[in-house]
Amino acid sequence: MSEVTTQRPHPPSKLPKTLGMLATLAVLLVCIWAVNAPWSRLLDAPGIFGDYLRLMSEGVLANPTADPHQGYWVSALQYMLESLQMAWVGTMIGAACSFPVAFLAARTISPAPVVAVTRMILNVIRAVPELIIAVAIMMPIFGFGPLAGALALGVGSIGTLGKLSSEAIEAVDPRPVEAVSSTGGNKLQVIWWGVVPQALPEILAFWLYRFEINIRAGAILGLLGAGGIGSILSQLFQRRVWDRIGVTLIVIIVVTVIVDQISARVRHRIIAGPKGSLTPGREPMAEMG
């Protein structure tokens, strides 16, 4: 009988972890040096930010019913409403186009060549930011205004929603699909009765989440003349009207937070169901850019 050893096992070497941390630090230092940024100005940033915050707060803290501040709030709300409309139209365009495309990109539905081509197209769309789509394609065709912004958001939404929706389709429970197929249903009937009812709640949640993202993206597109709250904000920055800039930023923050909260509750309701408990294995997937 062999003797039972009482020696404690040797702990694993910490050398790989240490080398990895040192390599990460080295890459960070190289990046800091390569960008050649005036890092010394970071020391002045708190004071400069405080000055701008004081200037912007003059408009926010002023009487909103008195002229001209009443006009500031009304104008900011009108432009924010335009941004919401742009985001909604862009989301609906992305949802309508990505829904059928998602089935072509799902490995459990379409043949491999179709999946490969469809996913490559979705990857190309996701690789191009909405900003580039608006400047390089939409504005030269449709000119400045909310139409170019909404279409740019719509095209950008197709790439993300198509990928996420295809993954939701691939993750459905195969048992209902097999049940519909065993009753003699054709391919379209199997998809409509076996796949869509399972994947649709999660796909709807992705659409709502994309709407939240499009609100923020729409504000950025407006800085280039694509309509919405960003267009007036760009003009205010050029004129350095800080009190009105403060009012506009507060409207953006408040409206965006309210929409996010409402959308989050609706998404949770859609996925969790009436009882508020998620079905096992159906947690919402993370958003991918």
C-alpha positions as CSV (number, residue, x, y, z in Angstrom):
1,M,0.0,0.0,0.0
2,S,1.4,3.4,-1.0
3,E,1.9,5.9,1.7
4,V,-0.5,8.8,1.9
5,T,1.3,12.1,1.3
6,T,0.5,15.0,3.6
7,Q,2.3,17.6,1.5
8,R,0.1,20.5,0.3
9,P,-0.1,20.9,-3.4
10,H,2.0,23.7,-4.9
11,P,0.0,26.8,-5.7
12,P,-0.3,27.6,-9.4
13,S,2.3,30.0,-10.7
14,K,1.3,33.7,-10.7
15,L,3.8,34.4,-13.5
16,P,1.3,34.3,-16.4
17,K,-1.1,36.6,-14.5
18,T,1.7,39.0,-13.6
19,L,3.0,39.1,-17.2
20,G,-0.5,39.7,-18.5
21,M,-1.0,42.7,-16.2
22,L,2.5,44.1,-17.1
23,A,1.7,43.7,-20.8
24,T,-1.7,45.5,-20.3
25,L,0.1,48.3,-18.5
26,A,2.7,48.6,-21.2
27,V,0.1,48.8,-23.9
28,L,-1.7,51.5,-22.0
29,L,1.5,53.6,-21.6
30,V,2.3,53.2,-25.2
31,C,-1.2,54.4,-26.2
32,I,-1.0,57.4,-23.8
33,W,2.3,58.4,-25.4
34,A,1.2,57.7,-29.0
35,V,-1.9,59.9,-28.9
36,N,0.3,62.9,-27.9
37,A,-2.5,64.6,-26.0
38,P,-2.0,67.6,-23.8
39,W,-2.5,65.6,-20.6
40,S,-1.4,68.5,-18.4
41,R,-4.7,70.3,-19.2
42,L,-6.5,67.7,-17.2
43,L,-5.5,69.6,-14.1
44,D,-7.4,72.7,-15.4
45,A,-10.5,70.7,-16.4
46,P,-12.3,70.9,-13.0
47,G,-12.1,74.7,-12.9
48,I,-13.1,75.1,-16.6
49,F,-16.0,72.7,-16.1
50,G,-17.1,74.7,-13.1
51,D,-17.2,77.9,-15.1
52,Y,-19.3,76.4,-17.8
53,L,-21.6,74.8,-15.3
54,R,-22.2,78.1,-13.7
55,L,-22.9,79.8,-17.0
56,M,-25.4,77.0,-18.0
57,S,-27.1,77.0,-14.7
58,E,-28.1,80.7,-15.1
59,G,-30.6,79.6,-17.7
60,V,-31.8,76.5,-15.9
61,L,-32.4,78.4,-12.6
62,A,-34.0,81.4,-14.2
63,N,-37.8,81.8,-14.1
64,P,-39.0,79.5,-16.9
65,T,-42.2,81.6,-17.4
66,A,-40.4,84.8,-18.0
67,D,-39.1,86.0,-21.4
68,P,-36.8,85.0,-23.0
69,H,-36.3,81.9,-21.0
70,Q,-39.9,80.7,-21.7
71,G,-39.0,80.6,-25.3
72,Y,-35.8,78.6,-24.5
73,W,-37.8,75.8,-22.9
74,V,-40.5,75.7,-25.5
75,S,-37.9,75.6,-28.4
76,A,-35.9,72.9,-26.7
77,L,-39.0,70.7,-26.1
78,Q,-40.1,71.1,-29.7
79,Y,-36.7,70.0,-31.0
80,M,-36.5,67.2,-28.5
81,L,-39.9,66.0,-29.8
82,E,-38.4,66.0,-33.3
83,S,-35.6,63.9,-32.1
84,L,-38.0,61.4,-30.6
85,Q,-39.9,61.3,-33.9
86,M,-36.7,60.6,-35.7
87,A,-35.7,57.9,-33.3
88,W,-39.1,56.2,-33.6
89,V,-39.2,56.3,-37.4
90,G,-35.6,55.0,-37.6
91,T,-36.5,52.2,-35.1
92,M,-39.6,51.2,-37.1
93,I,-37.6,51.1,-40.3
94,G,-34.9,49.0,-38.7
95,A,-37.5,46.7,-37.1
96,A,-39.5,46.2,-40.3
97,C,-36.4,45.4,-42.4
98,S,-34.5,43.3,-39.8
99,F,-37.4,41.0,-38.9
100,P,-37.4,39.0,-42.2
101,V,-33.6,39.3,-42.5
102,A,-33.2,37.7,-39.1
103,F,-34.7,34.5,-40.3
104,L,-32.3,34.4,-43.2
105,A,-29.4,34.9,-40.7
106,A,-30.6,32.2,-38.3
107,R,-28.6,28.9,-38.6
108,T,-31.6,26.9,-37.5
109,I,-33.9,28.3,-40.3
110,S,-31.8,29.0,-43.4
111,P,-29.1,27.0,-45.2
112,A,-25.5,27.8,-44.5
113,P,-24.7,29.8,-47.6
114,V,-27.7,32.1,-47.1
115,V,-26.7,32.5,-43.4
116,A,-23.1,33.4,-44.3
117,V,-24.1,36.0,-46.9
118,T,-26.8,37.6,-44.7
119,R,-24.5,37.8,-41.7
120,M,-21.8,39.4,-43.7
121,I,-24.2,42.1,-44.9
122,L,-25.3,42.7,-41.3
123,N,-21.7,42.9,-40.2
124,V,-21.0,45.5,-42.8
125,I,-24.0,47.6,-41.8
126,R,-22.9,47.4,-38.1
127,A,-19.4,48.4,-39.0
128,V,-20.4,51.7,-40.4
129,P,-21.6,54.2,-37.8
130,E,-24.9,56.1,-38.2
131,L,-22.8,59.3,-38.4
132,I,-21.1,58.1,-41.6
133,I,-24.3,56.8,-43.1
134,A,-25.9,60.2,-42.6
135,V,-23.0,62.3,-43.9
136,A,-21.9,60.0,-46.8
137,I,-25.2,58.7,-48.0
138,M,-28.4,60.3,-46.6
139,M,-27.5,64.0,-46.6
140,P,-26.2,64.1,-50.2
141,I,-29.5,62.4,-51.3
142,F,-32.1,63.9,-49.0
143,G,-30.4,67.1,-47.8
144,F,-30.2,68.5,-44.3
145,G,-33.2,67.7,-42.0
146,P,-34.8,65.0,-40.0
147,L,-35.5,62.7,-43.0
148,A,-31.8,62.1,-43.5
149,G,-31.3,61.5,-39.8
150,A,-34.3,59.1,-39.5
151,L,-33.1,57.1,-42.5
152,A,-29.6,56.9,-41.2
153,L,-30.9,55.6,-37.8
154,G,-33.1,53.1,-39.7
155,V,-30.2,51.7,-41.7
156,G,-28.0,51.5,-38.6
157,S,-30.7,49.7,-36.7
158,I,-31.0,47.0,-39.3
159,G,-27.5,45.6,-38.6
160,T,-27.9,45.4,-34.8
161,L,-31.5,44.2,-34.7
162,G,-30.9,41.7,-37.5
163,K,-28.1,40.0,-35.5
164,L,-29.8,40.1,-32.2
165,S,-33.1,38.8,-33.6
166,S,-31.4,36.0,-35.4
167,E,-29.8,34.9,-32.1
168,A,-33.1,35.0,-30.4
169,I,-34.6,32.8,-33.2
170,E,-31.7,30.3,-32.8
171,A,-32.3,30.1,-29.1
172,V,-36.0,29.1,-29.2
173,D,-37.1,25.8,-27.7
174,P,-37.0,23.2,-30.5
175,R,-39.9,21.1,-29.0
176,P,-42.8,23.4,-30.3
177,V,-41.0,23.6,-33.6
178,E,-40.9,19.8,-33.8
179,A,-44.5,19.5,-32.8
180,V,-45.7,21.8,-35.6
181,S,-43.5,19.9,-38.1
182,S,-44.8,16.5,-36.9
183,T,-48.3,17.6,-37.7
184,G,-47.4,18.0,-41.4
185,G,-46.8,21.8,-41.3
186,N,-44.6,23.2,-44.1
187,K,-41.6,25.4,-43.6
188,L,-43.6,28.7,-43.4
189,Q,-46.1,27.2,-40.9
190,V,-43.3,25.8,-38.7
191,I,-41.7,29.3,-38.6
192,W,-45.0,31.1,-38.0
193,W,-46.5,28.8,-35.3
194,G,-43.3,27.3,-33.8
195,V,-40.6,30.0,-33.9
196,V,-42.3,33.4,-34.1
197,P,-44.4,33.1,-30.8
198,Q,-41.3,32.1,-28.9
199,A,-38.8,34.7,-30.3
200,L,-41.2,37.6,-30.7
201,P,-41.2,38.9,-27.1
202,E,-37.4,39.1,-27.0
203,I,-37.3,40.7,-30.5
204,L,-39.8,43.3,-29.3
205,A,-37.6,44.0,-26.3
206,F,-34.7,44.5,-28.7
207,W,-36.7,47.0,-30.7
208,L,-37.5,49.1,-27.6
209,Y,-33.9,49.0,-26.5
210,R,-32.8,50.1,-29.9
211,F,-35.3,53.0,-29.7
212,E,-33.5,54.2,-26.6
213,I,-30.1,54.1,-28.4
214,N,-31.5,55.9,-31.4
215,I,-32.6,58.8,-29.2
216,R,-29.0,59.4,-28.2
217,A,-27.7,58.8,-31.7
218,G,-30.3,61.2,-33.1
219,A,-29.0,64.0,-30.9
220,I,-25.5,63.4,-32.3
221,L,-26.7,63.4,-35.9
222,G,-28.4,66.7,-35.3
223,L,-25.1,68.3,-34.6
224,L,-24.4,67.8,-38.3
225,G,-27.7,69.2,-39.5
226,A,-29.7,66.0,-39.5
227,G,-32.6,67.5,-37.5
228,G,-33.6,67.1,-33.9
229,I,-32.3,68.6,-30.7
230,G,-28.7,68.3,-31.9
231,S,-29.3,70.9,-34.7
232,I,-30.3,73.7,-32.3
233,L,-27.6,72.6,-29.9
234,S,-24.9,73.0,-32.6
235,Q,-26.1,76.5,-33.3
236,L,-26.0,77.4,-29.6
237,F,-22.5,76.2,-29.2
238,Q,-21.3,78.2,-32.1
239,R,-22.9,81.3,-30.6
240,R,-21.8,80.4,-27.1
241,V,-25.2,81.1,-25.6
242,W,-24.5,79.2,-22.4
243,D,-27.7,79.8,-20.5
244,R,-29.8,78.4,-23.4
245,I,-27.3,75.5,-23.8
246,G,-28.0,74.6,-20.2
247,V,-31.8,74.6,-20.7
248,T,-31.3,72.4,-23.8
249,L,-29.1,69.9,-22.1
250,I,-31.5,69.6,-19.1
251,V,-34.4,68.9,-21.6
252,I,-32.2,66.2,-23.3
253,I,-31.3,64.5,-20.0
254,V,-34.8,64.6,-18.5
255,V,-36.6,63.4,-21.6
256,T,-34.0,60.6,-22.2
257,V,-34.2,59.4,-18.6
258,I,-38.0,59.3,-18.7
259,V,-38.1,57.4,-22.0
260,D,-35.4,55.0,-20.7
261,Q,-37.4,54.2,-17.6
262,I,-40.7,53.7,-19.5
263,S,-38.9,51.5,-22.1
264,A,-37.2,49.4,-19.4
265,R,-40.4,48.7,-17.7
266,V,-42.1,47.7,-20.9
267,R,-39.2,45.5,-22.0
268,H,-39.3,43.8,-18.6
269,R,-43.0,43.3,-18.9
270,I,-42.7,41.8,-22.4
271,I,-39.9,39.4,-21.4
272,A,-40.9,38.5,-17.9
273,G,-44.6,38.2,-18.5
274,P,-47.5,39.2,-16.3
275,K,-46.1,37.5,-13.2
276,G,-42.8,39.3,-13.5
277,S,-40.6,36.2,-13.5
278,L,-38.4,35.3,-16.4
279,T,-38.8,32.0,-18.1
280,P,-35.7,29.9,-17.5
281,G,-33.3,30.1,-20.3
282,R,-35.0,33.2,-21.9
283,E,-33.0,36.0,-20.3
284,P,-32.6,39.0,-22.6
285,M,-29.3,39.0,-24.6
286,A,-27.0,41.9,-24.2
287,E,-27.0,44.7,-26.8
288,M,-24.2,44.5,-29.4
289,G,-23.1,47.4,-31.4
